[in-house]
Structure formats: C-alpha cells, structure tokens
Amino acid sequence: MNYFVTIKNIDMKKLNSIWIIVAIGVLSSTTVFGQSEVKKNKIIADSKIAKEEFLKTDGLMKGLFEDAIGYVIFPNVG
C-alpha cells in the first residue's frame, strides 16, 4: 500500500481541518493544574504584607493605591 499517494490525493483544506480537530482534541484532553489553594492563599497573604510594608515606608504610596485603577504587587521575586 502506498501511503504517499493517499496523502497526495487529500485536499489541503481537509488536511488542515483534520490537524485542527486533532489539536483541539489533544488540548482539551489534557488537564491543566493551577496553583494549589494553600499556595494561592500564601501568595495573597504575602502581597498584603508587602503592601503594608510599602505604606509604612512611604506614606505617599497610600494615595497611589487608592487612586489607581489597578496595581500589581510581586511579593517574592526570585
């Protein structure tokens, strides 16, 4: 059996559709694990502590936190 001839006769649109279906199947069948609840809570607690330390060190930071639409705190960088 000659597979080259079979693949050669497949329309490129059909081949692309097959690859898309395979990719969706593979991606949807894998389980994505997020952070554990304990780790997430530790990061949130560390962020709150870091914010408190910012406010202790520089009083002007309070206005920035209150007026900001949003902010990001990286409690641990490493």
N, C-alpha and C positions, 0 to 999 in steps of 0.2 A: 504494500500500500504506500502510495507516495503522498505524504502529508503536505509537501510544498505545493502541489497542485491544488489541494483542498484549500489551503490558506490563500493562495493566489486568487482563487475564484470568489473569496468573500469580499463583499463590498466594504470599503473603508468606513462608511458611516455605521454599518453594522458592527464592525470590529471595534470602533470607538465606543459604541453603546455597550458592547459586551465588557470592555475594560471598565467603563464607568460603573456598571452593575456589579462587577467583581470587587471594585474598590469600595463601593458603598457597603457591600456585604462584609468585607473584611473589617472596615472601620466600625460598622455598627455591631459586629460580633465581639469586639474587644471591650473589656470593662476598663473604664478609666477611674482610677482611685484618686480622690482628693486627699487633703491632709486629714489626719485623724482629728476628732473633736477635741481631744486633750491638747494637741499641738496648736490647733487653731485658737483655742482659748488662751494658751500661753502667749501666743503672738499678740493677741488683742490686749492682754494684761501688760505685756512689755511695752506696747505702743502707748498705753495710757500713762505708764510710769515715765516714759521718755517725754511725753507731752508735759507732764507735771514738772519735770526737770528743766525743760525749755522755759516754762513760765517762771520758775524760781530764779533762773539765771538772768533772764531778760524780760522785764515787765512789759516791754513794747510788743512782745510776741502775742500777748493776750488779744490785742486789737487785731492782729493779723489772723489769728484763729477765728475770732468772732465775725470778721468781715469777709473772710474767704468763702468762695462758693464751694471749695473743696480743698483738701490738703492730703498729703501722703506723709506718713512717718515710717521710716525704716529703723526699727528699734535695734536691730542687730545687722551689722554689715560685715561680712567676712566670708 
